[in-house]
Amino acid sequence: MITVDIDATIVTSCSEKDQATPTWKKTYGFHPLTVFADHGADGSGEPLAIMLRPGNAGSNTAADHVEATRLALAQLPAHLRRRVLIRSDSGGGTHEFLAWLTQPGRRLAYSAGFTMTGDVADAILKIPAGAWTPACDADGLARPGAWAAGLTGMLDLCPGALPSQGTRSSSEPGDGLDRRPGFSAAPAG
């Protein structure tokens, strides 16, 4: 399976270049959407697609995520295009993008984050201790201090909601993981 990561990033510009605009981070420049093949801990990540977008482009623009994914899949050998995990943060967690990923005939696995609301945090806290299993890395090995459990049926995300899971991990103060009590949630595809 090839893991493909899609994410937007801010690229600042000191001059008024074509498409440079103010960004949501109060800088000036561009907000390209990038897609890289993740080759694991020993790989450097191969760029598959980069969409130049103005600085004010949205982080969760579904049409851009669809186009960037199409461009990236076209770079892969045809025989590998159905063995792909599309991985995104909450920018790719839109109904439109997930519906495109799961269209009949399309065989893509996916993992996309979504906003951790109070309802999501409450649902994660209600998961019984015995339902948690060790979370695995891309090689199928258990990640130390990380666990996963199903949330399907515990959340009212939308009509026809996709299966979802919660994860928890141990965190250290100041490591950036302590904004919520070590939890995240994502559709499980």
Summary of the structure (lengths in Angstrom):
residues: 189
radius of gyration: 17.7
end to end distance: 13.9
largest distance: 56.4
contacts: 527
relative contact order: 0.13
helix: 20%
strand: 33%
